[in-house]
Every structure is written in C-alpha cells, then in structure tokens.
Amino acid sequence: MRRPLVATAVAMALTVPLLAAPPALADRYDPGSTSGGDPYFPAAGNGGYDVSHYDLGLSYDPATGRLDGTAVISLTATADLDSFSLDLRRLTATSVLVDGKRATFEQLPPDGSGLGGELVVRTRPKLKAGSTHTVTVVYGGVPGRPVDSGGELYGFVSTPDGALVASEPEGAATWFPVNDVPTDKATYDFRITVPEGKTAIANGEPVGTPTTTGGRTTFVWRASDPMASYLATASIGDYTTTTSTGPHGLPIIDFVERDLTAAARAQTLASLALQPRMITFFEGIYGPYPFTSYGSIVDDDGVGYALETQTRPVYSRTASETTVAHELAHQWVGNSVTLEQWRDIWLNEGFATYSQWLWTESRGGATVQQRFDTVYRTAATSTLWSVPPGDPGAADLFARSTYDRGAAALQALRVEIGDPAFFAVLRAWTTENADGNVTTADFVALSERISGQQLDAFFQAWIYAPVKPTSW
C-alpha cells in the first residue's frame, strides 16, 4: 500500500552495441538489455539473466548515513552475453567479480531526476545461455533520503535513528545492485551490521543470535521464499521486539519503534494483536498463508505510508487495524501472486483493499456492499473514474482508482457472477499462481473459466474505461 505519488517514467540508459560476428555464427554474444521492459519504468530491471539468490552483507552508520555493502548474486544467463547490467544508483561500486575473477565494469549515471543508473559488467569469459554464475559487487556511499517527484520518500531512507527501507516501485537499487523488476523473484540472505544498541530487521526469519564485536552488532536474516526486489527490506532503528505464534505454529515477529507516542503505541499494539485472527480469516478466502513467518516494522520516523514488504510490512508512526489487514492480505495478493508489469497495480491494491473491506465486515463494521455504494456515489467527474485502474499511468500508479475503484470492480464482479463462483475465483487466483507473476488478462481468463460467463465488456467498463461504469 502506498499513498499517491507521481512516478516519472524515465528514459532507459543506452548501451552502445559491441561489434559482433555475423548472426549466422554460433559464437555471437550480445550485451544484456539495460531495461526490464516495463513501459512505466524502462530504466528499471535488465535483460539477459535471471537471479535466483541475493546474499547481502550490509554495514550502516546512522551518524554519517553511509552504507557499505557486498552483494553476492547467483544468476543464470538467459542469453549469450558479452556484458550485463545491474540497477544501482546513489552508490558507487568499487569491485566486481564474476565467478571469483575480476571483471571490467562501468557505472552509467542516472538521469536528471536521479532515477535510473546502471552498473554495466563486461564478462570475460562471456556468459553462455543456460550457464549459472556468481557475481560479487563491493559498493558503498550515502543513499540519502530518496524523494520521488511527488514528494514522498522511498528506497533506502535515512532516519534520525537508522533507516527505513520501502522500495516500491523501483527503489531497491538505492541500497543494493539488483535486477529491479517484479518478475525476477529470488531468495535472500542478509547480514546487517549496525552500531551496538540498534536493531536491524529484514525479511524472513533471524538466523542464530546477533553477535557484537568492537561496538557493532551483526544481525542475520534469511528469506527462503521467492520475493520481488521491491518487497525486500533492511530497516534499522531503536525497536522493541515481541514474538507470538499464528495459525499452524507460524512465527510472528513484530518490531515497534521505542519513541512512539502513548496513543500510537496503544493503537499499534491492539492492531498487531489481531494478526493471528486476520491470518486465519484470510486463509479462509485465499488458502494457506504463503510464507514461513510474518510480523511488522512500525517506525516513528517513517515515510508517511505503509508498505507490504514481504513477511514484515512497514508502518509509519502507527498501525491501524484496517491498514494491518490491508498489508497482511498483500502477502497473498501482491507478494505471492505478483503483478508482471506496473500497469496492473490494481491486482495488488484493489485486491488488498477489497480484502480489508471483507475483514471490516467480519468485525461488524460496514458491509462490502456499503463500501461499494460509497465508492460508486463518487461523482462521475472525479479522477476515480478518469484514471483506469488497469492502466493508470506512472504518474497515477498509487492514485485512489487503483485502490477503491479496483476494489469496487471486485464487488461488481461478485454481484455479476455470484458468490460461489467469485470466491472460487479468489481461491484459484492465489493457489494456481502462488509465487508467480500475473496480468489482468490472466484474471479475466480465470474469472471466465470459473464463472462460465463472457466478461470482456464487464472488465472493459470497470478496469480499462476512463469513465464511470453505468451498466452495473
């Protein structure tokens, strides 16, 4: 979940093609693309390889804001490569090894907005399609406080007592070299070293006991489930830690900023106490919880919004019950089942908003239909209707339409095809696509298969048309 921002679709960095042998020759190798191909963020992501694992060794000093890192990246070439690129900005690489051997590299500068930026690695020997490799990048610098053009902070955000990491949509490159595209999911290991007394938190579960040497403590975390890069976190601060157990013995680990106001702390703790019940509730809709742990990070010096970082969402200043329900639902719809391109953001936010409505109704609050009616009463001249959730544009990626109109579209679909088919669609959506990437076309096809109805006109009206639907 993000508050509205204005995202700039930046021009992709250009790589001058290297001279190559004629195409007919079997030994032709090409430079990997410096774009992941997303039309909203063409400078994010790269082509020619697939990452399976990131091993990140990070050291952070809150006093100076400096981050130093060593990233060990396991990847498989998907093409014959003369070179390949990693996304990295605001940080400087000092060494690159490919399979233990020094590699030639250069860093292309970001564009005028501060977005983009590529670490281009020339491979010798060249990489053959299907071959697996280990790439080690040593890097460092001061990430600062990244600000998008809408005025919101994202990426690696320095705070007075540490840092908060919220990377959606393409901010992972502000703290590690990465193929920053939602389709290249990977597993992660984190070793984060911070001044003694600070706590470092990441996705997944802690490994062993933190160790302290020379006034600095190292925390180790492991995320063993596939994860899109924008969902990774490595937040640092002054936290109190609580642990509890969810359904089926699921470990729940929560971290709450020590400096929250009394009122914010009381609301936050009451909301977090409901997480086990929420998990059970959403399992009844979407199937088994998809990951190996859960929890939260609540930071008083946050970014002004909440984000569904995988297994451990971040909350700014407080965590309300409805927001906790929203971010928890994302673990199924957004994290396990992830959009393929950013134009399909409603598949994340519309579904999580609808899930939040379902939870509120189960607690005796407004019914889902009442929430739909409230949304539908919005004037036809509102941007709620002029921004289509199925292709909102980079500038309106987190506009109200992707949340409320997306959720209203699901309720309209429920009325259209009936409860049995609708809830069968939701269950199939999360179970058939677990750990995968999806498009709106995939959801339309699934809805038609289960309902037996032709739904092109329905989805055109609710998801793609820049006007208020009038037929439902």
VOLO-895518 format. One record per residue (C-alpha): residue number from 0; residue in three letters; x, y, z. Coordinates in Angstrom, 1 decimal. Layout:
N
   n res   east  north     up
 NUM ALA      X      Y      Z
...
% end
This chain:
472
   n res   east  north     up
   0 MET    0.0    0.0    0.0
   1 ARG    1.4    3.4   -0.9
   2 ARG   -0.1    6.9   -0.7
   3 PRO   -0.5    8.6   -4.1
   4 LEU    2.8    9.6   -5.7
   5 VAL    3.9   10.9   -9.0
   6 ALA    6.3    8.5  -10.6
   7 THR    8.4    9.5  -13.6
   8 ALA    8.8    7.1  -16.4
   9 VAL   12.5    7.6  -17.1
  10 ALA   14.3    7.0  -20.3
  11 MET   16.3    3.9  -20.4
  12 ALA   20.1    4.1  -20.4
  13 LEU   21.6    3.4  -23.7
  14 THR   24.4    0.8  -24.2
  15 VAL   26.4    1.0  -27.4
  16 PRO   26.3   -2.4  -29.1
  17 LEU   29.6   -4.2  -29.2
  18 LEU   30.9   -5.4  -32.6
  19 ALA   29.8   -8.9  -33.1
  20 ALA   30.2  -11.7  -35.5
  21 PRO   27.5  -12.2  -38.2
  22 PRO   24.3  -13.6  -36.8
  23 ALA   24.8  -16.9  -38.5
  24 LEU   27.8  -17.7  -36.4
  25 ALA   27.2  -19.7  -33.3
  26 ASP   29.5  -17.7  -31.1
  27 ARG   27.6  -14.4  -31.3
  28 TYR   27.3  -12.7  -27.9
  29 ASP   25.3   -9.6  -27.2
  30 PRO   25.1   -7.0  -24.4
  31 GLY   22.3   -7.6  -22.0
  32 SER   19.5   -5.1  -22.1
  33 THR   19.6   -2.2  -19.6
  34 SER   15.8   -2.3  -19.3
  35 GLY   13.5   -4.8  -17.8
  36 GLY   10.9   -3.8  -20.4
  37 ASP    8.3   -2.2  -18.1
  38 PRO    6.8    0.8  -20.0
  39 TYR    6.2    2.8  -16.8
  40 PHE    9.8    2.4  -15.6
  41 PRO   12.0    1.5  -18.6
  42 ALA   15.3    2.2  -16.7
  43 ALA   14.4   -0.4  -14.0
  44 GLY   15.3   -4.0  -14.5
  45 ASN   17.6   -5.6  -17.0
  46 GLY   17.6   -8.4  -19.6
  47 GLY   19.7  -11.4  -20.3
  48 TYR   19.8  -13.2  -17.0
  49 ASP   17.6  -14.4  -14.1
  50 VAL   18.7  -14.0  -10.4
  51 SER   18.0  -16.9   -8.0
  52 HIS   19.6  -15.6   -4.8
  53 TYR   21.0  -12.4   -3.3
  54 ASP   23.4  -12.7   -0.3
  55 LEU   23.7   -9.1    1.1
  56 GLY   26.3   -8.1    3.6
  57 LEU   25.5   -4.6    4.7
  58 SER   27.1   -2.2    7.2
  59 TYR   25.4    1.1    8.1
  60 ASP   26.4    4.1   10.2
  61 PRO   23.4    6.3   11.2
  62 ALA   25.7    9.1   12.3
  63 THR   27.1    9.6    8.8
  64 GLY   24.4    7.9    6.7
  65 ARG   26.9    5.8    5.0
  66 LEU   26.0    2.3    3.7
  67 ASP   28.7   -0.2    2.6
  68 GLY   27.8   -3.5    1.1
  69 THR   28.9   -6.7   -0.5
  70 ALA   26.3   -8.3   -2.7
  71 VAL   26.9  -11.9   -3.8
  72 ILE   24.4  -12.6   -6.6
  73 SER   23.6  -16.0   -8.0
  74 LEU   22.2  -15.8  -11.6
  75 THR   21.6  -17.8  -14.7
  76 ALA   22.3  -16.3  -18.1
  77 THR   19.2  -16.5  -20.4
  78 ALA   21.1  -15.3  -23.5
  79 ASP   24.7  -15.4  -24.7
  80 LEU   26.1  -12.3  -23.0
  81 ASP   29.1  -10.2  -23.8
  82 SER   28.0   -7.9  -20.9
  83 PHE   25.1   -7.5  -18.5
  84 SER   23.7   -4.7  -16.2
  85 LEU   22.6   -4.4  -12.6
  86 ASP   20.5   -1.5  -11.3
  87 LEU   22.5    0.6   -8.8
  88 ARG   22.1    4.3   -8.0
  89 ARG   23.4    6.8   -5.4
  90 LEU   26.0    4.2   -4.5
  91 THR   29.5    3.5   -6.1
  92 ALA   30.8    0.1   -7.0
  93 THR   34.5   -0.4   -6.2
  94 SER   34.9   -4.1   -7.2
  95 VAL   33.1   -6.7   -9.3
  96 LEU   34.0  -10.3   -9.5
  97 VAL   32.4  -12.9  -11.8
  98 ASP   32.9  -16.4  -10.6
  99 GLY   35.8  -15.2   -8.4
 100 LYS   37.6  -13.3  -11.3
 101 ARG   37.9   -9.6  -11.6
 102 ALA   35.6   -8.1  -14.2
 103 THR   35.7   -4.8  -16.0
 104 PHE   32.7   -2.6  -15.2
 105 GLU   31.4    1.0  -15.5
 106 GLN   28.6    2.9  -13.9
 107 LEU   26.3    4.8  -16.1
 108 PRO   24.9    8.0  -14.4
 109 PRO   21.2    8.3  -13.5
 110 ASP   19.1   10.8  -15.4
 111 GLY   18.3   14.3  -14.3
 112 SER   15.6   13.1  -11.9
 113 GLY   18.1   10.9  -10.0
 114 LEU   16.4    7.8  -11.3
 115 GLY   18.0    5.1  -13.5
 116 GLY   21.7    4.3  -13.2
 117 GLU   23.3    1.1  -14.3
 118 LEU   26.3   -1.0  -13.3
 119 VAL   27.4   -2.5  -16.6
 120 VAL   29.7   -5.5  -16.2
 121 ARG   31.7   -6.8  -19.2
 122 THR   32.1  -10.6  -18.9
 123 ARG   35.3  -12.4  -19.8
 124 PRO   34.9  -15.2  -20.5
 125 LYS   31.5  -14.4  -22.0
 126 LEU   28.4  -16.0  -20.4
 127 LYS   26.6  -18.8  -22.3
 128 ALA   22.8  -19.0  -22.2
 129 GLY   21.8  -21.5  -19.5
 130 SER   25.1  -21.2  -17.5
 131 THR   25.0  -20.2  -13.8
 132 HIS   27.3  -17.7  -12.3
 133 THR   28.2  -15.9   -9.0
 134 VAL   28.6  -12.1   -9.2
 135 THR   30.2  -10.3   -6.3
 136 VAL   29.8   -6.5   -6.1
 137 VAL   31.5   -4.4   -3.4
 138 TYR   29.9   -0.9   -3.1
 139 GLY   29.2    2.0   -0.8
 140 GLY   28.0    5.5   -0.4
 141 VAL   25.4    7.7    1.2
 142 PRO   21.9    6.8   -0.1
 143 GLY   20.5    9.9    1.4
 144 ARG   16.7   10.4    1.5
 145 PRO   15.4    9.5   -1.9
 146 VAL   12.4   11.6   -2.9
 147 ASP   10.2   10.9   -5.9
 148 SER    8.8   13.8   -7.9
 149 GLY    5.5   13.6   -5.9
 150 GLY    7.4   14.5   -2.7
 151 GLU    7.4   11.1   -1.0
 152 LEU   10.4    9.2    0.3
 153 TYR   11.1    5.7   -0.9
 154 GLY   14.0    3.3   -1.3
 155 PHE   16.6    3.3    1.5
 156 VAL   15.5    6.3    3.6
 157 SER   17.9    7.5    6.3
 158 THR   16.2    8.4    9.6
 159 PRO   17.5   10.1   12.8
 160 ASP   18.0    6.7   14.5
 161 GLY   18.7    4.5   11.5
 162 ALA   17.0    3.8    8.2
 163 LEU   13.7    2.6    6.9
 164 VAL   13.5    0.6    3.6
 165 ALA   10.4    0.8    1.4
 166 SER   11.3    0.3   -2.2
 167 GLU    8.1    0.2   -4.2
 168 PRO    8.1    0.6   -7.2
 169 GLU   11.8    0.6   -8.2
 170 GLY   13.8    1.8   -5.1
 171 ALA   15.7   -1.4   -4.4
 172 ALA   18.6   -0.1   -6.5
 173 THR   19.1    2.6   -3.8
 174 TRP   20.6    0.0   -1.5
 175 PHE   21.9   -3.0   -3.4
 176 PRO   22.8   -3.9   -7.0
 177 VAL   19.7   -5.7   -8.4
 178 ASN   17.6   -6.7  -11.3
 179 ASP   14.8   -4.4  -10.1
 180 VAL   11.8   -5.8  -11.9
 181 PRO    8.9   -7.7  -10.3
 182 THR    9.2  -10.8  -12.5
 183 ASP   12.7  -11.7  -11.3
 184 LYS   11.9  -13.1   -7.9
 185 ALA   14.8  -14.5   -5.8
 186 THR   15.6  -15.7   -2.3
 187 TYR   17.7  -13.6    0.1
 188 ASP   20.2  -13.7    2.9
 189 PHE   21.0  -10.6    4.9
 190 ARG   23.9   -9.8    7.2
 191 ILE   23.4   -6.3    8.6
 192 THR   26.0   -4.7   10.9
 193 VAL   24.9   -1.6   12.9
 194 PRO   26.1    0.3   16.0
 195 GLU   25.6   -1.7   19.2
 196 GLY   22.2   -1.0   20.6
 197 LYS   20.5   -0.7   17.3
 198 THR   18.3   -3.4   15.8
 199 ALA   18.5   -4.5   12.1
 200 ILE   15.4   -6.2   10.6
 201 ALA   14.9   -7.9    7.3
 202 ASN   12.5  -10.3    5.6
 203 GLY   12.1  -13.9    6.7
 204 GLU   13.5  -15.2    9.9
 205 PRO   16.5  -14.4   12.1
 206 VAL   19.4  -16.9   11.8
 207 GLY   21.2  -17.5   15.0
 208 THR   21.9  -14.9   17.7
 209 PRO   23.2  -11.4   16.9
 210 THR   26.9  -11.0   17.5
 211 THR   28.7   -7.9   18.8
 212 THR   32.3   -7.0   18.2
 213 GLY   34.0   -3.7   18.6
 214 GLY   30.8   -1.8   19.4
 215 ARG   29.0   -3.1   16.3
 216 THR   26.3   -5.8   16.1
 217 THR   25.6   -8.1   13.2
 218 PHE   22.1   -9.4   12.6
 219 VAL   21.5  -12.3   10.1
 220 TRP   18.2  -12.9    8.4
 221 ARG   17.1  -15.4    5.8
 222 ALA   14.1  -15.1    3.4
 223 SER   13.7  -18.5    1.8
 224 ASP   10.6  -17.8   -0.2
 225 PRO   10.8  -16.2   -3.7
 226 MET   10.5  -12.4   -3.4
 227 ALA   10.3   -9.5   -5.8
 228 SER   13.0   -6.9   -5.2
 229 TYR   10.7   -4.1   -4.3
 230 LEU    9.4   -6.2   -1.3
 231 ALA   12.9   -6.6    0.3
 232 THR   13.7   -4.6    3.4
 233 ALA   16.6   -3.9    5.7
 234 SER   15.3   -1.5    8.3
 235 ILE   17.4   -0.2   11.2
 236 GLY   16.5    1.6   14.4
 237 ASP   15.6    1.6   18.0
 238 TYR   12.8   -1.0   18.4
 239 THR   11.2   -3.2   21.0
 240 THR   10.6   -6.8   19.8
 241 THR    7.6   -9.0   20.5
 242 THR    7.0  -12.5   19.3
 243 SER    3.9  -14.5   19.1
 244 THR    2.5  -17.6   17.3
 245 GLY    0.0  -17.6   14.5
 246 PRO   -2.0  -20.4   12.9
 247 HIS   -0.2  -23.7   12.4
 248 GLY    2.7  -22.5   14.6
 249 LEU    3.6  -19.6   12.3
 250 PRO    6.2  -17.3   14.0
 251 ILE    5.1  -13.7   14.1
 252 ILE    7.9  -11.2   15.0
 253 ASP    7.0   -7.5   15.5
 254 PHE    9.3   -4.5   15.9
 255 VAL    7.8   -1.3   17.3
 256 GLU    9.7    2.0   17.5
 257 ARG   10.5    2.9   21.1
 258 ASP    9.6    6.6   20.6
 259 LEU    6.0    6.1   19.5
 260 THR    3.6    8.3   21.4
 261 ALA    1.5    6.5   24.0
 262 ALA   -1.6    6.8   21.9
 263 ALA    0.1    5.5   18.8
 264 ARG    1.7    2.6   20.7
 265 ALA   -1.7    1.6   22.2
 266 GLN   -3.4    1.6   18.8
 267 THR   -0.5   -0.2   17.1
 268 LEU   -0.3   -3.0   19.7
 269 ALA   -4.0   -3.5   19.6
 270 SER   -3.9   -3.8   15.9
 271 LEU   -0.9   -6.2   15.8
 272 ALA   -2.6   -8.4   18.4
 273 LEU   -5.2   -9.2   15.8
 274 GLN   -2.7  -10.6   13.2
 275 PRO   -3.2  -14.3   14.1
 276 ARG   -7.0  -13.9   13.7
 277 MET   -6.5  -12.0   10.5
 278 ILE   -4.3  -14.7    9.1
 279 THR   -6.9  -17.4    9.9
 280 PHE   -9.6  -15.2    8.2
 281 PHE   -7.6  -14.6    5.0
 282 GLU   -6.7  -18.3    4.9
 283 GLY  -10.4  -19.0    4.6
 284 ILE  -10.5  -16.9    1.5
 285 TYR   -7.1  -17.3   -0.2
 286 GLY   -5.8  -20.6    1.1
 287 PRO   -2.8  -21.3    3.4
 288 TYR   -0.6  -18.4    4.4
 289 PRO    2.1  -18.4    1.7
 290 PHE    5.3  -17.8    3.6
 291 THR    7.4  -19.1    6.6
 292 SER    6.8  -16.2    9.0
 293 TYR    5.1  -12.9    9.5
 294 GLY    5.4   -9.7   11.5
 295 SER    5.7   -5.9   11.3
 296 ILE    8.0   -2.9   11.5
 297 VAL    6.5    0.2   13.0
 298 ASP    8.8    3.3   12.7
 299 ASP    8.2    6.7   14.2
 300 ASP   10.5    8.3   11.6
 301 GLY    8.8    6.7    8.7
 302 VAL    7.9    7.6    5.1
 303 GLY    4.3    8.5    5.7
 304 TYR    2.7    5.3    4.4
 305 ALA    2.6    1.6    4.9
 306 LEU    4.2   -1.0    2.6
 307 GLU    3.7   -4.7    2.3
 308 THR    7.4   -5.7    2.5
 309 GLN    7.3   -9.5    2.3
 310 THR    6.6  -11.3    5.6
 311 ARG    7.2   -8.0    7.5
 312 PRO    5.3   -4.9    6.4
 313 VAL    6.5   -1.5    7.4
 314 TYR    4.1    1.1    9.0
 315 SER    4.8    4.8    9.5
 316 ARG    4.2    6.2   13.0
 317 THR    1.2    3.9   13.8
 318 ALA   -0.6    0.8   12.5
 319 SER   -4.3    0.9   12.4
 320 GLU   -6.4   -2.3   12.3
 321 THR   -7.6   -1.7    8.7
 322 THR   -4.1   -0.9    7.5
 323 VAL   -2.7   -4.1    9.1
 324 ALA   -5.5   -6.1    7.4
 325 HIS   -4.6   -4.5    4.1
 326 GLU   -0.9   -5.2    4.3
 327 LEU   -1.5   -8.7    5.6
 328 ALA   -3.8   -9.5    2.6
 329 HIS   -1.0   -8.4    0.3
 330 GLN    1.1  -11.4    1.4
 331 TRP   -1.3  -13.4   -0.8
 332 VAL   -2.3  -10.8   -3.4
 333 GLY    0.8   -8.8   -4.4
 334 ASN    3.6  -10.7   -2.7
 335 SER    3.0  -14.4   -3.5
 336 VAL    0.9  -13.5   -6.6
 337 THR    2.8  -10.5   -8.0
 338 LEU    2.0   -8.2  -10.9
 339 GLU    4.0   -8.8  -14.1
 340 GLN    4.1   -5.1  -15.1
 341 TRP    3.3   -2.0  -13.0
 342 ARG    0.3   -1.1  -15.2
 343 ASP   -1.5   -4.0  -13.4
 344 ILE   -1.1   -2.4   -9.9
 345 TRP   -4.8   -2.8   -9.2
 346 LEU   -4.1   -6.6   -8.9
 347 ASN   -2.2   -5.7   -5.8
 348 GLU   -4.0   -2.7   -4.4
 349 GLY   -7.6   -3.3   -5.5
 350 PHE   -7.4   -6.9   -4.1
 351 ALA   -5.8   -5.8   -0.8
 352 THR   -8.4   -3.0   -0.4
 353 TYR  -11.3   -5.5   -1.0
 354 SER   -9.7   -7.9    1.5
 355 GLN   -9.7   -5.0    4.0
 356 TRP  -13.4   -4.4    3.3
 357 LEU  -14.1   -8.1    3.9
 358 TRP  -12.2   -8.0    7.3
 359 THR  -14.1   -4.9    8.4
 360 GLU  -17.4   -6.5    7.6
 361 SER  -16.4   -9.7    9.5
 362 ARG  -15.8   -7.4   12.5
 363 GLY  -19.3   -6.0   12.4
 364 GLY  -18.4   -2.8   10.5
 365 ALA  -19.6   -1.5    7.2
 366 THR  -20.5   -4.3    4.7
 367 VAL  -18.6   -4.7    1.5
 368 GLN  -21.7   -3.6   -0.4
 369 GLN  -21.9   -0.5    1.7
 370 ARG  -18.3    0.3    0.9
 371 PHE  -19.1   -0.3   -2.8
 372 ASP  -22.1    2.0   -2.6
 373 THR  -19.9    4.8   -1.1
 374 VAL  -17.3    4.5   -3.8
 375 TYR  -20.0    4.4   -6.6
 376 ARG  -21.6    7.6   -5.3
 377 THR  -18.4    9.4   -6.2
 378 ALA  -19.1   12.0   -8.9
 379 ALA  -18.6   10.9  -12.5
 380 THR  -16.2   13.9  -12.9
 381 SER  -13.8   12.5  -10.2
 382 THR  -10.4   11.2  -11.2
 383 LEU  -11.5    8.0   -9.5
 384 TRP  -13.2    7.3  -12.9
 385 SER  -11.0    9.1  -15.3
 386 VAL   -7.9    7.1  -14.2
 387 PRO   -8.4    3.5  -15.3
 388 PRO   -7.0    1.0  -12.7
 389 GLY   -6.0   -1.4  -15.5
 390 ASP   -3.5    1.2  -16.9
 391 PRO   -3.3    4.2  -14.7
 392 GLY    0.0    5.6  -16.0
 393 ALA    3.2    6.0  -14.0
 394 ALA    2.1    9.4  -12.6
 395 ASP   -1.1    7.8  -11.1
 396 LEU    0.3    4.5  -10.0
 397 PHE   -0.9    4.9   -6.4
 398 ALA   -4.0    7.0   -7.2
 399 ARG   -7.3    6.3   -5.4
 400 SER   -8.5    4.5   -8.5
 401 THR   -6.1    1.6   -8.1
 402 TYR   -7.4    1.1   -4.6
 403 ASP  -11.1    2.0   -4.4
 404 ARG  -12.2    1.5   -8.0
 405 GLY  -10.2   -1.7   -8.1
 406 ALA  -11.9   -3.0   -5.0
 407 ALA  -15.3   -1.8   -6.3
 408 ALA  -14.7   -3.7   -9.5
 409 LEU  -14.2   -6.9   -7.5
 410 GLN  -17.5   -6.3   -5.7
 411 ALA  -19.3   -5.7   -9.0
 412 LEU  -17.8   -8.9  -10.3
 413 ARG  -19.1  -10.7   -7.2
 414 VAL  -22.6   -9.5   -8.0
 415 GLU  -22.2  -10.3  -11.7
 416 ILE  -21.1  -14.0  -11.3
 417 GLY  -22.5  -14.8   -7.8
 418 ASP  -20.8  -15.7   -4.5
 419 PRO  -19.8  -19.3   -5.2
 420 ALA  -18.0  -18.5   -8.4
 421 PHE  -16.5  -15.3   -7.1
 422 PHE  -14.9  -16.8   -4.0
 423 ALA  -13.8  -19.8   -6.1
 424 VAL  -12.0  -17.3   -8.4
 425 LEU  -10.2  -15.7   -5.4
 426 ARG   -9.0  -19.1   -4.1
 427 ALA   -7.9  -20.3   -7.5
 428 TRP   -6.1  -16.9   -8.2
 429 THR   -3.9  -17.3   -5.2
 430 THR   -3.3  -21.0   -5.3
 431 GLU   -2.8  -21.5   -9.0
 432 ASN   -0.5  -18.5   -9.2
 433 ALA    1.5  -18.9   -6.0
 434 ASP    5.0  -17.4   -6.2
 435 GLY    4.3  -16.3   -9.8
 436 ASN    3.6  -13.2  -11.8
 437 VAL    0.2  -12.3  -13.4
 438 THR   -1.6   -9.8  -15.6
 439 THR   -5.2   -8.5  -15.7
 440 ALA   -5.7  -10.7  -18.8
 441 ASP   -4.9  -13.7  -16.6
 442 PHE   -7.5  -12.7  -14.1
 443 VAL  -10.2  -12.1  -16.8
 444 ALA   -9.4  -15.6  -18.2
 445 LEU   -9.7  -17.2  -14.8
 446 SER  -13.0  -15.4  -14.0
 447 GLU  -14.5  -16.5  -17.3
 448 ARG  -13.3  -20.1  -16.8
 449 ILE  -14.8  -20.5  -13.4
 450 SER  -18.0  -18.5  -14.0
 451 GLY  -18.7  -19.8  -17.4
 452 GLN  -19.5  -16.2  -18.5
 453 GLN  -18.0  -13.9  -21.1
 454 LEU  -16.7  -10.9  -19.2
 455 ASP  -14.9   -8.7  -21.7
 456 ALA  -17.4   -6.0  -21.5
 457 PHE  -17.5   -6.1  -17.8
 458 PHE  -13.7   -5.7  -17.4
 459 GLN  -13.6   -3.0  -20.1
 460 ALA  -16.1   -0.9  -18.2
 461 TRP  -14.6   -1.4  -14.7
 462 ILE  -10.9   -1.7  -15.3
 463 TYR  -10.0   -0.1  -18.6
 464 ALA  -12.5    2.6  -19.5
 465 PRO  -11.6    6.2  -18.2
 466 VAL  -15.3    6.8  -17.3
 467 LYS  -17.7    5.8  -14.6
 468 PRO  -19.3    2.4  -15.3
 469 THR  -23.1    2.8  -15.8
 470 SER  -24.3   -0.8  -16.5
 471 TRP  -23.7   -2.2  -13.0
% end
